[in-house]
Amino acid sequence: MNIAVYTLSALLVPFLLIGFVQKAKAQLQNRVGASVLQPFFNIFKLFGKNQIISEDSSGLFRAGILVNFCCFAYLIWSVPWLSFSPAISSVDIFLFVYLLATARFFSILSALDTGSPFGAFAGSREATLSFLVEPAMILSLVAPSILTGSSSLERIFSFTHQVSSQNPIVWIFAGISLFLVALTDLSRMPVDDPTTHLELTMVHEAMTIEASGRNLALSEIGYAFKLAMFFGLSVQCLLHGIAFCLPSDQWILLAMSIAGIFSLGLLLALLETVLVKLKWTKCPDFIAYSLTMGLFACIAALGVRA
């Protein structure tokens, strides 16, 4: 039963989240907007289209997209972003970080392999952003790891562990840090504008500008998995911060996790409606906020352990 529910959630929630964010943004901007189910239609349409591949590209272009998809497909199944994970082998912090780095590395190689100047610009920006934001992501995961004394994500985010109802400051700081990390790592506002038509200012969209057909579909699926996973981990941290008043029923926690993910999606839609894109030189200042939150969480966790 757990495996069936988790699989269904992993297949539906990421795409519904993207559709919900797009619909919410449209409503906030006084537009009708596309249906919440539009991401599903887009994926099915892309799988039915032919692929157009640059003559300058090699097999690395397709391999990079496939490796990127496989990494996120494994993580969405193994990481407890919905209050539990049915995977037999648990993922620890180190494997999580290295799989994210592997997916990013191959996606950058795929963008560079086509010889497109837009892909090269975007790959350079992606490498810079990942270099700046990775310490904040690690600190936000290390803080709850200090409380539990384990690097396993399954143990860290387990609601049965004693720390689940203690030290709310650590969890709240870690959750805020992960949400800010997600905005940067996913190239959302205010770091990047995913709806702009200027390829020279894009990050994620310009990296996939040469992809089409099934290649583009796999890239979009991997991005949806990544968005849901990061938002899910942020929600898990925030739920652990208020675990003292939460029920212990697994299905209620699952429903609250999904509701929390869509709440962060609504917040994302609001931020992308009212904020403007930062200058490239101002992005490190924004990333510093997530790093500071992660550092505060680690200091608070060390204080508790001491």
C-alpha positions in Angstrom: 0.0 0.0 0.0 2.8 2.4 0.9 4.6 1.7 -2.3 1.5 2.2 -4.4 0.6 5.5 -2.7 4.1 6.8 -2.9 4.5 5.9 -6.6 1.2 7.6 -7.5 2.3 10.7 -5.5 5.7 10.8 -7.2 4.1 10.5 -10.6 1.4 13.1 -10.0 2.5 15.7 -7.5 5.6 17.1 -9.4 3.6 17.9 -12.6 0.5 19.1 -10.7 2.8 21.4 -8.7 4.2 23.0 -11.9 0.7 23.4 -13.3 -0.5 24.8 -10.0 2.3 27.4 -9.9 1.6 28.5 -13.5 -2.1 28.7 -12.8 -1.6 30.7 -9.6 0.7 33.1 -11.4 -1.9 33.6 -14.1 -4.6 34.3 -11.6 -2.4 36.7 -9.6 -1.8 38.6 -12.9 -5.5 38.7 -13.8 -5.1 36.1 -16.6 -7.0 32.8 -17.0 -3.9 30.7 -17.6 -3.6 27.1 -18.8 -5.1 24.2 -17.0 -3.3 22.7 -14.0 -3.0 19.5 -16.0 -1.2 21.3 -18.8 2.3 19.9 -17.8 0.9 16.3 -18.4 -0.3 17.3 -21.9 3.1 18.9 -22.7 5.0 15.8 -21.7 2.8 13.5 -23.7 3.1 15.8 -26.7 6.8 16.0 -26.5 7.1 12.2 -26.4 5.2 12.1 -29.7 7.4 14.6 -31.5 10.5 14.0 -33.5 13.9 14.9 -32.2 16.1 17.5 -33.8 19.7 17.1 -32.8 22.5 19.5 -33.8 25.1 18.0 -36.2 27.8 19.4 -33.9 26.7 17.3 -31.0 27.9 13.9 -30.0 26.4 11.0 -28.0 27.2 13.0 -24.9 24.2 15.3 -25.5 21.7 12.4 -25.2 23.7 10.7 -22.4 23.8 13.8 -20.3 20.0 14.2 -20.5 19.5 10.6 -19.7 21.9 10.6 -16.7 20.2 13.8 -15.4 16.8 12.1 -15.6 18.0 8.9 -14.0 19.5 10.7 -11.0 16.3 12.6 -10.2 14.1 9.5 -10.8 16.2 7.7 -8.3 16.1 10.6 -5.8 12.4 11.1 -6.1 12.0 7.5 -5.1 14.6 7.3 -2.3 14.4 10.7 -0.6 11.7 11.0 2.1 10.1 14.2 0.7 6.6 12.9 1.5 7.2 12.1 5.2 8.3 8.6 4.3 10.2 6.7 1.5 9.5 3.1 0.4 13.0 2.6 -1.0 14.9 -0.4 0.5 18.2 1.4 0.7 18.2 4.8 2.4 20.0 7.8 0.9 22.3 9.7 3.1 23.4 13.3 2.8 26.6 12.5 0.9 24.9 10.4 -1.7 22.2 13.0 -2.1 24.7 15.8 -2.7 26.8 13.8 -5.1 23.8 12.6 -7.1 22.7 16.3 -7.5 26.2 17.2 -8.5 26.3 14.3 -11.0 23.0 15.4 -12.6 24.2 19.0 -12.8 27.6 18.0 -14.3 26.0 16.0 -17.1 23.3 18.6 -17.8 26.1 21.2 -18.2 28.1 18.8 -20.5 24.9 18.2 -22.5 24.4 22.0 -22.9 28.0 22.5 -24.0 28.1 19.6 -26.4 25.7 21.2 -28.8 28.0 24.1 -29.5 25.2 26.6 -28.9 26.4 29.9 -27.4 23.2 30.1 -25.3 23.9 26.7 -23.8 27.5 27.7 -23.0 26.3 30.9 -21.3 23.7 29.0 -19.3 26.1 26.2 -18.4 28.5 28.7 -17.0 25.8 30.4 -14.9 24.6 27.0 -13.7 28.1 26.0 -12.6 28.5 29.4 -10.8 25.2 29.2 -9.0 25.7 25.6 -7.9 29.2 26.5 -6.6 27.7 29.3 -4.5 24.5 27.5 -3.2 25.9 24.1 -2.5 27.3 25.0 1.0 23.9 26.4 2.0 22.2 23.1 1.0 24.8 21.0 2.9 24.5 23.1 6.0 20.7 22.9 6.0 20.9 19.1 5.9 23.8 18.8 8.3 21.9 20.8 11.0 19.1 18.1 11.5 21.7 15.5 11.0 23.5 16.7 14.1 20.3 16.4 16.1 19.8 12.8 15.0 23.4 11.7 15.0 22.9 10.1 11.6 23.6 11.1 8.0 20.7 9.0 6.7 17.9 11.1 5.3 15.3 8.5 6.3 16.4 8.7 9.9 16.8 12.5 9.9 13.2 13.0 8.6 11.6 10.2 10.5 8.7 11.4 12.7 9.2 8.5 15.1 12.5 9.7 16.2 12.7 11.7 19.5 14.1 14.8 17.9 10.9 15.1 15.7 9.1 17.0 18.6 12.1 19.0 19.8 14.3 21.9 18.8 11.9 23.7 16.4 14.3 26.5 15.7 16.8 24.1 14.1 14.1 22.7 11.8 12.5 26.0 10.9 15.9 27.6 10.0 16.8 24.5 7.9 13.4 24.6 6.1 13.8 28.2 5.2 17.3 27.7 4.0 16.2 24.7 1.8 13.5 26.8 0.3 15.9 29.6 -0.6 18.3 27.0 -2.0 15.5 25.6 -4.1 14.8 29.1 -5.6 18.5 29.3 -6.6 19.1 25.7 -7.7 15.9 25.6 -9.7 16.6 29.0 -11.4 13.4 30.7 -10.1 12.8 34.3 -9.2 14.6 36.4 -8.1 17.7 34.5 -9.4 16.3 33.8 -12.9 13.0 34.5 -14.7 11.7 31.2 -16.2 9.2 33.1 -18.4 11.5 35.5 -20.1 12.1 35.4 -23.9 15.7 36.6 -23.6 17.9 33.5 -24.0 21.0 35.4 -22.8 19.5 35.9 -19.4 18.2 32.4 -18.9 19.8 29.6 -16.9 17.7 26.4 -16.9 15.7 27.1 -20.1 18.8 28.1 -22.1 20.5 24.8 -21.1 17.7 22.8 -22.7 17.3 25.1 -25.7 18.7 22.6 -28.1 16.6 19.7 -26.7 13.5 18.6 -28.4 11.1 15.7 -28.5 11.9 12.9 -26.0 15.1 14.6 -24.9 13.1 17.7 -23.9 10.5 15.6 -22.2 13.1 13.8 -20.0 14.6 17.2 -19.1 11.2 18.6 -18.1 10.4 15.5 -16.0 13.7 15.7 -14.2 13.1 19.3 -13.4 9.6 18.6 -12.1 11.1 15.8 -9.9 13.7 18.2 -8.6 11.2 20.9 -7.8 8.9 18.6 -5.9 11.8 17.0 -4.0 13.3 20.3 -2.8 9.9 21.7 -1.8 9.1 18.4 -0.1 12.3 18.5 2.0 11.6 22.1 3.0 8.1 21.1 4.1 9.4 18.1 6.1 11.8 20.5 8.0 8.9 22.9 8.7 6.6 20.0 9.8 9.3 18.7 12.2 9.4 22.2 13.6 5.8 21.9 14.7 5.9 18.1 15.3 4.8 18.5 18.9 1.3 19.4 17.8 1.0 17.0 14.8 -0.8 13.6 14.8 1.3 10.5 14.4 -0.9 8.9 11.7 1.2 8.3 8.5 -1.6 9.2 6.1 -2.4 12.5 7.8 1.3 13.4 7.7 1.3 12.5 4.0 -1.7 14.7 3.3 -0.1 17.6 5.3 3.2 17.1 3.3 1.4 17.4 0.0 -0.6 20.4 1.2 2.6 22.0 2.4 4.3 21.5 -1.0 1.4 23.2 -2.8 1.5 26.0 -0.2 5.2 26.6 -1.1 4.1 26.5 -4.8 1.6 29.3 -4.0 4.3 31.3 -2.3 6.6 30.8 -5.3 3.8 32.0 -7.6 3.4 35.1 -5.4 7.2 35.8 -5.3 7.5 35.5 -9.1 4.6 37.9 -9.4 5.8 40.7 -7.2 9.6 40.3 -7.4 11.9 41.3 -10.2 15.0 39.5 -11.5 18.2 40.4 -9.6 21.2 41.6 -11.5 23.7 38.8 -11.9 26.2 40.5 -9.5 23.5 40.6 -6.8 22.7 36.9 -6.8 25.5 36.0 -4.3 23.9 38.5 -1.9 20.6 36.6 -2.2 22.3 33.2 -1.8 24.0 34.5 1.4 20.6 34.6 3.0 20.2 30.8 2.6 23.7 30.2 3.7 23.1 32.3 6.9 19.9 30.4 7.7 21.7 27.1 7.3 24.6 28.3 9.5 22.1 29.5 12.2 20.5 26.0 12.1 23.9 24.3 12.5 24.8 26.6 15.4 21.5 25.9 17.1 21.9 22.2 16.6 25.4 22.2 18.0 24.1 24.1 21.0 21.5 21.5 21.6 24.0 18.6 21.3 26.5 20.4 23.6 
